[in-house]
Amino acid sequence: METERKNVLDEVTKTMKQVDGYFILNLLKNPLNGIHLTEKHFIYGILGLASSLVGFLLWVLLMGKRLSALFFGMFGFGGGGMFRELPSSVFGEVFGRMLLLGLLSTVALLAAVWLIGWWRSGTQPALKLFITRVGAAHYIGAVGFILAGILSFSFNLSFLLLLITLLSLLALTLQAGMEASGVVKERSAGYLILSVSAYVLLMSILTKLIM
């Protein structure tokens, strides 16, 4: 067991050493360049998804106890004023819920886009290649979430930038997913509408089941 763990860590370390920072910078500047990647770039897709999730969690941390009654009510902790500060113990639980929410949202979005893309294109997208190309479009999310966190001194500005980032990620994911799935232009409208509908439906189901 110890040997297997060491081998896994060595493999991860080796893979991370091969990551090109300039390559990531290029994907950050041009998110849809990821549609040209191949399976050998899989690590960049995974890092893109991970960086977006980490950026979201940093936003939660930077907002800190300024998280509003919106989150109080959402997670069932009771009421409070719009800018009532969260007790430390409650904020810890909120952070855990937000982490789970971020993971569920990522999984639901990928699943919805992959399944609808498969349906509308008539060809099953290779999962590894799909994740590579779609994930590579998510680096911009990390920047948007962190900037939203930096603006935490103004709740309205921070939340506005958060929404812009979320909508941008949705648009980029839909476009990258359409390209990765090979959906033809004539079927793009149906793909977009059904992907968003499937995402909302999956999120609703997963949220009720898990959170």
ZADREN-611326 format. One record per residue: x, z, y of N, C-alpha, C in turn; residue in three letters. Coordinates in nm, 4 decimals. Layout:
# ZADREN-611326
ATOM        nu        nw        nv       cau       caw       cav        cu        cw        cv  type
ATOM         X         Z         Y         X         Z         Y         X         Z         Y   ALA
...
END
This chain:
# ZADREN-611326
ATOM        nu        nw        nv       cau       caw       cav        cu        cw        cv  type
ATOM    0.0825    0.0000   -0.1207    0.0000    0.0000    0.0000    0.0858    0.0000    0.1255   MET
ATOM    0.1884    0.0835    0.1255    0.2767    0.0915    0.2414    0.3508   -0.0397    0.2627   GLU
ATOM    0.3913   -0.1026    0.1513    0.4610   -0.2311    0.1604    0.3692   -0.3391    0.2161   THR
ATOM    0.2430   -0.3409    0.1705    0.1470   -0.4391    0.2194    0.1214   -0.4200    0.3687   GLU
ATOM    0.1099   -0.2943    0.4104    0.0876   -0.2660    0.5518    0.2057   -0.3133    0.6355   ARG
ATOM    0.3262   -0.2897    0.5860    0.4458   -0.3326    0.6576    0.4521   -0.4850    0.6667   LYS
ATOM    0.4147   -0.5527    0.5591    0.4156   -0.6986    0.5593    0.3160   -0.7551    0.6601   ASN
ATOM    0.1990   -0.6902    0.6670    0.0974   -0.7336    0.7633    0.1473   -0.7141    0.9059   VAL
ATOM    0.2069   -0.5970    0.9318    0.2587   -0.5696    1.0658    0.3704   -0.6671    1.1032   LEU
ATOM    0.4558   -0.6966    1.0065    0.5645   -0.7918    1.0311    0.5094   -0.9305    1.0631   ASP
ATOM    0.4031   -0.9693    0.9920    0.3431   -1.1005    1.0142    0.2780   -1.1075    1.1513   GLU
ATOM    0.2085   -0.9987    1.1893    0.1458   -0.9931    1.3217    0.2519   -0.9992    1.4309   VAL
ATOM    0.3598   -0.9227    1.4131    0.4682   -0.9217    1.5113    0.5308   -1.0602    1.5256   THR
ATOM    0.5520   -1.1259    1.4131    0.6099   -1.2597    1.4137    0.5194   -1.3579    1.4871   LYS
ATOM    0.3897   -1.3464    1.4607    0.2932   -1.4365    1.5256    0.2887   -1.4136    1.6757   THR
ATOM    0.2890   -1.2860    1.7174    0.2823   -1.2540    1.8597    0.4068   -1.3024    1.9338   MET
ATOM    0.5205   -1.3012    1.8679    0.6435   -1.3486    1.9312    0.6389   -1.4986    1.9589   LYS
ATOM    0.5546   -1.5681    1.8851    0.5434   -1.7121    1.9020    0.4443   -1.7513    2.0115   GLN
ATOM    0.3726   -1.6521    2.0663    0.2748   -1.6799    2.1715    0.3466   -1.7217    2.2995   VAL
ATOM    0.3028   -1.8314    2.3566    0.3631   -1.8882    2.4773    0.2808   -1.8467    2.5997   ASP
ATOM    0.3420   -1.7679    2.6869    0.2717   -1.7216    2.8057    0.2299   -1.8355    2.8975   GLY
ATOM    0.3129   -1.9387    2.9084    0.2795   -2.0536    2.9935    0.1610   -2.1300    2.9366   TYR
ATOM    0.1517   -2.1308    2.8039    0.0392   -2.1966    2.7381   -0.0905   -2.1246    2.7731   PHE
ATOM   -0.0850   -1.9923    2.7711   -0.2029   -1.9123    2.8070   -0.2374   -1.9321    2.9543   ILE
ATOM   -0.1358   -1.9395    3.0394   -0.1589   -1.9617    3.1822   -0.2299   -2.0947    3.2048   LEU
ATOM   -0.1916   -2.1944    3.1276   -0.2563   -2.3250    3.1385   -0.4025   -2.3176    3.0969   ASN
ATOM   -0.4300   -2.2405    2.9906   -0.5684   -2.2229    2.9466   -0.6482   -2.1430    3.0489   LEU
ATOM   -0.5801   -2.0535    3.1178   -0.6464   -1.9752    3.2223   -0.6854   -2.0650    3.3394   LEU
ATOM   -0.5974   -2.1582    3.3735   -0.6242   -2.2510    3.4835   -0.7267   -2.3567    3.4444   LYS
ATOM   -0.7207   -2.4001    3.3196   -0.8095   -2.5063    3.2711   -0.8725   -2.4638    3.1378   ASN
ATOM   -0.9752   -2.3782    3.1429   -1.0329   -2.3192    3.0213   -1.0750   -2.4206    2.9154   PRO
ATOM   -1.1241   -2.5365    2.9572   -1.1739   -2.6337    2.8601   -1.0640   -2.7184    2.7974   LEU
ATOM   -0.9386   -2.6934    2.8358   -0.8281   -2.7594    2.7666   -0.8202   -2.7139    2.6211   ASN
ATOM   -0.8856   -2.6015    2.5930   -0.8850   -2.5475    2.4576   -0.9533   -2.6376    2.3557   GLY
ATOM   -1.0359   -2.7313    2.4022   -1.1065   -2.8194    2.3086   -1.0101   -2.9157    2.2392   ILE
ATOM   -0.8869   -2.9232    2.2868   -0.7878   -3.0118    2.2257   -0.6967   -2.9380    2.1278   HIS
ATOM   -0.7177   -2.8067    2.1125   -0.6309   -2.7287    2.0249   -0.6629   -2.7552    1.8774   LEU
ATOM   -0.5692   -2.7204    1.7926   -0.5874   -2.7342    1.6482   -0.5812   -2.5961    1.5834   THR
ATOM   -0.5969   -2.5910    1.4528   -0.5984   -2.4623    1.3827   -0.4659   -2.3876    1.3938   GLU
ATOM   -0.3567   -2.4583    1.4189   -0.2282   -2.3904    1.4334   -0.2224   -2.3067    1.5609   LYS
ATOM   -0.3191   -2.3286    1.6509   -0.3283   -2.2503    1.7749   -0.4298   -2.1368    1.7627   HIS
ATOM   -0.4651   -2.1006    1.6395   -0.5699   -2.0012    1.6148   -0.5463   -1.8713    1.6918   PHE
ATOM   -0.4213   -1.8289    1.7009   -0.3892   -1.7037    1.7695   -0.4354   -1.7063    1.9144   ILE
ATOM   -0.4316   -1.8239    1.9776   -0.4731   -1.8338    2.1178   -0.6243   -1.8160    2.1313   TYR
ATOM   -0.6996   -1.8618    2.0317   -0.8434   -1.8393    2.0342   -0.8777   -1.6925    2.0175   GLY
ATOM   -0.8097   -1.6268    1.9241   -0.8323   -1.4841    1.9015   -0.7934   -1.4028    2.0255   ILE
ATOM   -0.6796   -1.4350    2.0835   -0.6342   -1.3628    2.2030   -0.7281   -1.3861    2.3210   LEU
ATOM   -0.7839   -1.5057    2.3290   -0.8786   -1.5343    2.4365   -1.0019   -1.4469    2.4271   GLY
ATOM   -1.0573   -1.4372    2.3067   -1.1748   -1.3522    2.2864   -1.1413   -1.2054    2.3102   LEU
ATOM   -1.0240   -1.1635    2.2599   -0.9828   -1.0238    2.2748   -0.9583   -0.9884    2.4212   ALA
ATOM   -0.8948   -1.0785    2.4947   -0.8640   -1.0510    2.6356   -0.9913   -1.0380    2.7175   SER
ATOM   -1.0903   -1.1180    2.6843   -1.2181   -1.1101    2.7547   -1.2858   -0.9762    2.7286   SER
ATOM   -1.2843   -0.9313    2.6036   -1.3442   -0.8025    2.5688   -1.2688   -0.6879    2.6345   LEU
ATOM   -1.1356   -0.6944    2.6315   -1.0540   -0.5897    2.6953   -1.0801   -0.5866    2.8450   VAL
ATOM   -1.0919   -0.7044    2.9071   -1.1219   -0.7099    3.0497   -1.2544   -0.6436    3.0824   GLY
ATOM   -1.3533   -0.6662    2.9960   -1.4842   -0.6037    3.0147   -1.4735   -0.4517    3.0059   PHE
ATOM   -1.3967   -0.4024    2.9086   -1.3796   -0.2583    2.8935   -1.3026   -0.1986    3.0104   LEU
ATOM   -1.2080   -0.2741    3.0652   -1.1363   -0.2277    3.1840   -1.2317   -0.2164    3.3021   LEU
ATOM   -1.3270   -0.3086    3.3098   -1.4275   -0.2988    3.4157   -1.5048   -0.1679    3.4010   TRP
ATOM   -1.5434   -0.1356    3.2770   -1.6169   -0.0107    3.2520   -1.5328    0.1092    3.2954   VAL
ATOM   -1.4036    0.1089    3.2601   -1.3150    0.2196    3.2959   -1.2958    0.2297    3.4464   LEU
ATOM   -1.2758    0.1154    3.5117   -1.2517    0.1163    3.6560   -1.3769    0.1577    3.7327   LEU
ATOM   -1.4925    0.1251    3.6786   -1.6161    0.1725    3.7411   -1.6285    0.3231    3.7236   MET
ATOM   -1.5753    0.3720    3.6091   -1.5725    0.5159    3.5848   -1.7075    0.5821    3.6010   GLY
ATOM   -1.7068    0.6945    3.6693   -1.8286    0.7741    3.6842   -1.9236    0.7174    3.7882   LYS
ATOM   -1.8881    0.6000    3.8442   -1.9790    0.5346    3.9391   -2.0814    0.4472    3.8684   ARG
ATOM   -2.0749    0.4434    3.7344   -2.1773    0.3679    3.6625   -2.3141    0.4245    3.6979   LEU
ATOM   -2.4071    0.3364    3.7253   -2.5347    0.3790    3.7824   -2.6374    0.4224    3.6796   SER
ATOM   -2.7540    0.4600    3.7293   -2.8663    0.4989    3.6437   -2.9122    0.3826    3.5566   ALA
ATOM   -2.8687    0.2610    3.5898   -2.9001    0.1459    3.5056   -2.8480    0.1688    3.3648   LEU
ATOM   -2.7233    0.2168    3.3540   -2.6640    0.2448    3.2244   -2.7173    0.3756    3.1666   PHE
ATOM   -2.7500    0.4696    3.2549   -2.8106    0.5941    3.2081   -2.9377    0.5629    3.1299   PHE
ATOM   -3.0260    0.4846    3.1937   -3.1522    0.4508    3.1306   -3.1354    0.3614    3.0097   GLY
ATOM   -3.0419    0.2666    3.0168   -3.0205    0.1708    2.9087   -2.9826    0.2398    2.7788   MET
ATOM   -2.8999    0.3458    2.7901   -2.8507    0.4118    2.6705   -2.9235    0.5406    2.6373   PHE
ATOM   -3.0330    0.5632    2.7075   -3.1187    0.6742    2.6692   -3.0667    0.8118    2.7055   GLY
ATOM   -2.9947    0.8230    2.8183   -2.9425    0.9527    2.8576   -3.0290    1.0202    2.9640   PHE
ATOM   -3.1385    0.9544    3.0010   -3.2229    1.0151    3.1014   -3.2066    0.9482    3.2353   GLY
ATOM   -3.2706    1.0024    3.3361   -3.2716    0.9397    3.4674   -3.1610    0.9879    3.5567   GLY
ATOM   -3.1775    0.9575    3.6824   -3.0782    0.9969    3.7800   -3.0826    0.9032    3.8971   GLY
ATOM   -3.0142    0.9397    4.0035   -3.0084    0.8542    4.1203   -2.9305    0.7278    4.0920   GLY
ATOM   -2.9452    0.6292    4.1778   -2.8817    0.4991    4.1553   -2.7316    0.5123    4.1448   MET
ATOM   -2.6717    0.6049    4.2193   -2.5272    0.6208    4.2149   -2.4878    0.7600    4.1682   PHE
ATOM   -2.5724    0.8191    4.0876   -2.5409    0.9502    4.0303   -2.4220    0.9372    3.9356   ARG
ATOM   -2.3248    1.0249    3.9488   -2.2066    1.0184    3.8630   -2.2390    1.0682    3.7223   GLU
ATOM   -2.1745    1.0050    3.6253   -2.1939    1.0446    3.4861   -2.0996    1.1576    3.4498   LEU
ATOM   -2.1474    1.2601    3.3801   -2.0567    1.3636    3.3288   -1.9548    1.2993    3.2360   PRO
ATOM   -1.8366    1.3583    3.2278   -1.7287    1.3007    3.1465   -1.7698    1.2793    3.0022   SER
ATOM   -1.8400    1.3784    2.9447   -1.8804    1.3667    2.8046   -1.9782    1.2512    2.7850   SER
ATOM   -2.0695    1.2359    2.8807   -2.1673    1.1281    2.8725   -2.0985    0.9938    2.8933   VAL
ATOM   -2.0027    0.9878    2.9853   -1.9329    0.8623    3.0107   -1.8571    0.8167    2.8868   PHE
ATOM   -1.8023    0.9118    2.8116   -1.7333    0.8761    2.6882   -1.8271    0.8076    2.5906   GLY
ATOM   -1.9500    0.8578    2.5826   -2.0478    0.7963    2.4935   -2.0915    0.6606    2.5468   GLU
ATOM   -2.1066    0.6519    2.6781   -2.1425    0.5240    2.7403   -2.0338    0.4209    2.7131   VAL
ATOM   -1.9064    0.4615    2.7224   -1.7952    0.3696    2.6973   -1.8024    0.3172    2.5535   PHE
ATOM   -1.8328    0.4052    2.4605   -1.8452    0.3635    2.3207   -1.9583    0.2635    2.3026   GLY
ATOM   -2.0705    0.2889    2.3699   -2.1837    0.1975    2.3608   -2.1495    0.0625    2.4236   ARG
ATOM   -2.0755    0.0665    2.5350   -2.0377   -0.0579    2.6021   -1.9402   -0.1389    2.5177   MET
ATOM   -1.8513   -0.0702    2.4475   -1.7597   -0.1378    2.3554   -1.8393   -0.2090    2.2461   LEU
ATOM   -1.9360   -0.1389    2.1887   -2.0199   -0.1972    2.0851   -2.1014   -0.3130    2.1398   LEU
ATOM   -2.1513   -0.2962    2.2625   -2.2295   -0.4023    2.3254   -2.1445   -0.5280    2.3456   LEU
ATOM   -2.0194   -0.5083    2.3897   -1.9299   -0.6216    2.4095   -1.9011   -0.6945    2.2798   GLY
ATOM   -1.8775   -0.6180    2.1730   -1.8512   -0.6779    2.0416   -1.9736   -0.7538    1.9910   LEU
ATOM   -2.0909   -0.6921    2.0032   -2.2140   -0.7568    1.9573   -2.2404   -0.8850    2.0349   LEU
ATOM   -2.2185   -0.8815    2.1646   -2.2426   -0.9981    2.2480   -2.1511   -1.1136    2.2085   SER
ATOM   -2.0239   -1.0816    2.1824   -1.9277   -1.1850    2.1427   -1.9661   -1.2469    2.0093   THR
ATOM   -1.9983   -1.1629    1.9127   -2.0362   -1.2111    1.7790   -2.1644   -1.2934    1.7860   VAL
ATOM   -2.2642   -1.2438    1.8592   -2.3918   -1.3137    1.8696   -2.3757   -1.4495    1.9371   ALA
ATOM   -2.2947   -1.4556    2.0417   -2.2743   -1.5810    2.1139   -2.2036   -1.6835    2.0261   LEU
ATOM   -2.0977   -1.6412    1.9586   -2.0246   -1.7328    1.8703   -2.1131   -1.7823    1.7565   LEU
ATOM   -2.1889   -1.6901    1.6974   -2.2764   -1.7266    1.5857   -2.3842   -1.8249    1.6301   ALA
ATOM   -2.4444   -1.7980    1.7457   -2.5503   -1.8852    1.7958   -2.4979   -2.0252    1.8246   ALA
ATOM   -2.3865   -2.0337    1.8938   -2.3301   -2.1641    1.9299   -2.2830   -2.2403    1.8068   VAL
ATOM   -2.2230   -2.1684    1.7108   -2.1748   -2.2331    1.5889   -2.2909   -2.2880    1.5053   TRP
ATOM   -2.3944   -2.2058    1.4870   -2.5090   -2.2469    1.4044   -2.5874   -2.3610    1.4683   LEU
ATOM   -2.6134   -2.3512    1.5979   -2.6888   -2.4572    1.6663   -2.6048   -2.5839    1.6750   ILE
ATOM   -2.4746   -2.5675    1.6977   -2.3865   -2.6840    1.7003   -2.3872   -2.7556    1.5664   GLY
ATOM   -2.3865   -2.6792    1.4587   -2.3930   -2.7354    1.3227   -2.5228   -2.8127    1.3039   TRP
ATOM   -2.6319   -2.7507    1.3480   -2.7635   -2.8122    1.3324   -2.7750   -2.9414    1.4133   TRP
ATOM   -2.7358   -2.9371    1.5415   -2.7549   -3.0529    1.6292   -2.6564   -3.1654    1.6010   ARG
ATOM   -2.5394   -3.1317    1.5475   -2.4407   -3.2362    1.5186   -2.4564   -3.2907    1.3768   SER
ATOM   -2.5157   -3.2104    1.2887   -2.5322   -3.2520    1.1502   -2.4069   -3.2321    1.0665   GLY
ATOM   -2.3034   -3.1746    1.1276   -2.1774   -3.1501    1.0567   -2.1348   -3.0060    1.0774   THR
ATOM   -2.1003   -2.9375    0.9697   -2.0580   -2.7988    0.9811   -1.9210   -2.7902    1.0486   GLN
ATOM   -1.9116   -2.7237    1.1641   -1.7821   -2.7092    1.2314   -1.6905   -2.6177    1.1503   PRO
ATOM   -1.5649   -2.6552    1.1368   -1.4674   -2.5686    1.0702   -1.4563   -2.4392    1.1500   ALA
ATOM   -1.4852   -2.3249    1.0876   -1.4962   -2.1984    1.1593   -1.3676   -2.1611    1.2328   LEU
ATOM   -1.2538   -2.1757    1.1662   -1.1270   -2.1381    1.2278   -1.0975   -2.2240    1.3500   LYS
ATOM   -1.1209   -2.3537    1.3381   -1.0979   -2.4454    1.4499   -1.1974   -2.4179    1.5619   LEU
ATOM   -1.3207   -2.3867    1.5244   -1.4248   -2.3560    1.6229   -1.3859   -2.2338    1.7052   PHE
ATOM   -1.3439   -2.1264    1.6374   -1.3037   -2.0041    1.7073   -1.1830   -2.0303    1.7965   ILE
ATOM   -1.0902   -2.1131    1.7481   -0.9714   -2.1468    1.8270   -1.0108   -2.2112    1.9582   THR
ATOM   -1.0968   -2.3110    1.9514   -1.1320   -2.3878    2.0709   -1.2250   -2.3131    2.1656   ARG
ATOM   -1.3203   -2.2412    2.1098   -1.4126   -2.1648    2.1950   -1.3430   -2.0422    2.2532   VAL
ATOM   -1.2663   -1.9716    2.1698   -1.1962   -1.8526    2.2176   -1.0971   -1.8830    2.3280   GLY
ATOM   -1.0367   -2.0016    2.3237   -0.9376   -2.0397    2.4243   -0.9987   -2.0548    2.5631   ALA
ATOM   -1.1308   -2.0665    2.5693   -1.1987   -2.0803    2.6988   -1.2315   -1.9449    2.7613   ALA
ATOM   -1.1958   -1.8354    2.6932   -1.2383   -1.7024    2.7367   -1.1348   -1.6252    2.8183   HIS
ATOM   -1.0165   -1.6799    2.8380   -0.9160   -1.6063    2.9148   -0.9628   -1.5789    3.0574   TYR
ATOM   -1.0386   -1.6711    3.1122   -1.0864   -1.6540    3.2490   -1.1755   -1.5309    3.2615   ILE
ATOM   -1.2377   -1.4914    3.1488   -1.3239   -1.3741    3.1498   -1.2471   -1.2470    3.1810   GLY
ATOM   -1.1251   -1.2355    3.1256   -1.0442   -1.1162    3.1513   -1.0167   -1.1008    3.2996   ALA
ATOM   -0.9822   -1.2111    3.3650   -0.9537   -1.2080    3.5092   -1.0778   -1.1682    3.5880   VAL
ATOM   -1.1902   -1.2295    3.5537   -1.3144   -1.1993    3.6247   -1.3566   -1.0539    3.6105   GLY
ATOM   -1.3486   -1.0005    3.4899   -1.3876   -0.8607    3.4667   -1.2945   -0.7635    3.5396   PHE
ATOM   -1.1644   -0.7919    3.5371   -1.0694   -0.7032    3.6042   -1.0900   -0.7062    3.7553   ILE
ATOM   -1.1137   -0.8246    3.8101   -1.1417   -0.8341    3.9540   -1.2691   -0.7581    3.9890   LEU
ATOM   -1.3677   -0.7661    3.9006   -1.4915   -0.6907    3.9227   -1.4630   -0.5412    3.9223   ALA
ATOM   -1.3706   -0.4988    3.8352   -1.3323   -0.3576    3.8315   -1.2592   -0.3149    3.9573   GLY
ATOM   -1.1725   -0.4027    4.0077   -1.0988   -0.3720    4.1310   -1.1957   -0.3532    4.2475   ILE
ATOM   -1.3080   -0.4239    4.2422   -1.4094   -0.4124    4.3476   -1.5067   -0.2973    4.3229   LEU
ATOM   -1.4673   -0.2047    4.2352   -1.5567   -0.0945    4.1982   -1.5927   -0.0033    4.3153   SER
ATOM   -1.5163   -0.0132    4.4248   -1.5504    0.0673    4.5430   -1.6851    0.0238    4.6011   PHE
ATOM   -1.7258   -0.1003    4.5681   -1.8568   -0.1493    4.6104   -1.9344   -0.1889    4.4855   SER
ATOM   -2.0308   -0.1083    4.4477   -2.1046   -0.1348    4.3246   -2.1699   -0.2716    4.3277   PHE
ATOM   -2.2297   -0.3088    4.4400   -2.3008   -0.4365    4.4491   -2.2065   -0.5548    4.4301   ASN
ATOM   -2.0901   -0.5519    4.4955   -1.9929   -0.6599    4.4815   -1.9384   -0.6673    4.3391   LEU
ATOM   -1.9087   -0.5514    4.2842   -1.8546   -0.5453    4.1489   -1.9540   -0.6010    4.0476   SER
ATOM   -2.0785   -0.5603    4.0606   -2.1799   -0.6065    3.9659   -2.2088   -0.7545    3.9846   PHE
ATOM   -2.2019   -0.8020    4.1083   -2.2223   -0.9448    4.1348   -2.1142   -1.0281    4.0667   LEU
ATOM   -1.9889   -0.9849    4.0808   -1.8790   -1.0575    4.0176   -1.8871   -1.0473    3.8649   LEU
ATOM   -1.9349   -0.9338    3.8156   -1.9555   -0.9185    3.6711   -2.0552   -1.0225    3.6201   LEU
ATOM   -2.1658   -1.0382    3.6908   -2.2676   -1.1353    3.6504   -2.2134   -1.2780    3.6572   LEU
ATOM   -2.1372   -1.3080    3.7625   -2.0774   -1.4414    3.7756   -1.9846   -1.4691    3.6584   ILE
ATOM   -1.9056   -1.3684    3.6216   -1.8122   -1.3832    3.5091   -1.8872   -1.4050    3.3787   THR
ATOM   -1.9910   -1.3266    3.3548   -2.0692   -1.3404    3.2317   -2.1347   -1.4774    3.2215   LEU
ATOM   -2.1914   -1.5240    3.3323   -2.2561   -1.6553    3.3321   -2.1538   -1.7674    3.3147   LEU
ATOM   -2.0363   -1.7494    3.3759   -1.9297   -1.8495    3.3616   -1.8836   -1.8578    3.2166   SER
ATOM   -1.8673   -1.7416    3.1520   -1.8274   -1.7392    3.0114   -1.9331   -1.8046    2.9226   LEU
ATOM   -2.0582   -1.7816    2.9542   -2.1662   -1.8434    2.8776   -2.1592   -1.9954    2.8900   LEU
ATOM   -2.1413   -2.0437    3.0143   -2.1338   -2.1887    3.0370   -2.0134   -2.2497    2.9667   ALA
ATOM   -1.8982   -2.1850    2.9778   -1.7764   -2.2363    2.9147   -1.7881   -2.2357    2.7627   LEU
ATOM   -1.8495   -2.1302    2.7084   -1.8674   -2.1209    2.5634   -1.9594   -2.2316    2.5130   THR
ATOM   -2.0677   -2.2560    2.5851   -2.1605   -2.3612    2.5460   -2.0932   -2.4985    2.5489   LEU
ATOM   -2.0157   -2.5239    2.6551   -1.9487   -2.6534    2.6666   -1.8407   -2.6701    2.5590   GLN
ATOM   -1.7589   -2.5663    2.5428   -1.6530   -2.5724    2.4413   -1.7131   -2.5827    2.3018   ALA
ATOM   -1.8219   -2.5102    2.2777   -1.8876   -2.5148    2.1478   -1.9463   -2.6515    2.1189   GLY
ATOM   -2.0005   -2.7142    2.2213   -2.0574   -2.8474    2.2044   -1.9484   -2.9480    2.1678   MET
ATOM   -1.8348   -2.9391    2.2351   -1.7228   -3.0281    2.2059   -1.6660   -3.0004    2.0665   GLU
ATOM   -1.6521   -2.8725    2.0339   -1.5941   -2.8351    1.9048   -1.6856   -2.8730    1.7881   ALA
ATOM   -1.8162   -2.8748    1.8128   -1.9123   -2.9070    1.7068   -1.9398   -3.0563    1.6964   SER
ATOM   -1.8986   -3.1307    1.7987   -1.9221   -3.2748    1.7963   -2.0655   -3.3137    1.8250   GLY
ATOM   -2.1344   -3.2338    1.9081   -2.2721   -3.2666    1.9450   -2.2715   -3.3853    2.0409   VAL
ATOM   -2.3473   -3.4887    2.0101   -2.3498   -3.6082    2.0943   -2.4303   -3.5812    2.2211   VAL
ATOM   -2.4035   -3.6614    2.3243   -2.4646   -3.6418    2.4551   -2.6173   -3.6425    2.4476   LYS
ATOM   -2.6730   -3.7284    2.3635   -2.8184   -3.7408    2.3529   -2.8841   -3.6121    2.3025   GLU
ATOM   -2.8076   -3.5300    2.2338   -2.8636   -3.4057    2.1793   -2.8141   -3.2819    2.2536   ARG
ATOM   -2.7456   -3.3031    2.3642   -2.6845   -3.1903    2.4350   -2.7875   -3.0964    2.4977   SER
ATOM   -2.8977   -3.1527    2.5506   -2.9997   -3.0681    2.6144   -3.0603   -2.9718    2.5121   ALA
ATOM   -3.0974   -3.0263    2.3954   -3.1528   -2.9414    2.2910   -3.0527   -2.8385    2.2440   GLY
ATOM   -2.9269   -2.8794    2.2329   -2.8207   -2.7866    2.1919   -2.8086   -2.6709    2.2902   TYR
ATOM   -2.8084   -2.7001    2.4198   -2.7927   -2.5957    2.5216   -2.9099   -2.4984    2.5201   LEU
ATOM   -3.0303   -2.5521    2.5176   -3.1501   -2.4675    2.5203   -3.1587   -2.3804    2.3949   ILE
ATOM   -3.1357   -2.4417    2.2795   -3.1468   -2.3683    2.1534   -3.0346   -2.2660    2.1369   LEU
ATOM   -2.9154   -2.2980    2.1858   -2.8029   -2.2040    2.1756   -2.8299   -2.0781    2.2571   SER
ATOM   -2.8780   -2.0965    2.3795   -2.9100   -1.9811    2.4647   -3.0231   -1.9000    2.4018   VAL
ATOM   -3.1252   -1.9696    2.3509   -3.2387   -1.9006    2.2878   -3.1930   -1.8218    2.1656   SER
ATOM   -3.1079   -1.8842    2.0838   -3.0582   -1.8172    1.9633   -2.9727   -1.6962    1.9995   ALA
ATOM   -2.8928   -1.7087    2.1052   -2.8084   -1.5982    2.1495   -2.8936   -1.4795    2.1942   TYR
ATOM   -2.9932   -1.5071    2.2757   -3.0814   -1.4002    2.3244   -3.1541   -1.3343    2.2080   VAL
ATOM   -3.2005   -1.4144    2.1135   -3.2715   -1.3612    1.9975   -3.1797   -1.2749    1.9114   LEU
ATOM   -3.0579   -1.3237    1.8846   -2.9626   -1.2470    1.8041   -2.9244   -1.1165    1.8726   LEU
ATOM   -2.9020   -1.1218    2.0030   -2.8661   -1.0005    2.0765   -2.9787   -0.8988    2.0730   MET
ATOM   -3.1006   -0.9472    2.0839   -3.2162   -0.8578    2.0793   -3.2253   -0.7880    1.9443   SER
ATOM   -3.2069   -0.8654    1.8373   -3.2151   -0.8095    1.7015   -3.1008   -0.7122    1.6756   ILE
ATOM   -2.9779   -0.7536    1.7068   -2.8612   -0.6697    1.6813   -2.8643   -0.5403    1.7637   LEU
ATOM   -2.9095   -0.5517    1.8870   -2.9165   -0.4332    1.9734   -3.0154   -0.3308    1.9192   THR
ATOM   -3.1289   -0.3787    1.8726   -3.2306   -0.2881    1.8176   -3.1859   -0.2267    1.6852   LYS
ATOM   -3.1124   -0.3032    1.6059   -3.0693   -0.2545    1.4750   -2.9528   -0.1575    1.4818   LEU
ATOM   -2.8599   -0.1812    1.5762   -2.7339   -0.1078    1.5767   -2.7234   -0.0057    1.6880   ILE
ATOM   -2.7736   -0.0382    1.8058   -2.7492    0.0510    1.9201   -2.8601    0.1560    1.9347   MET
END
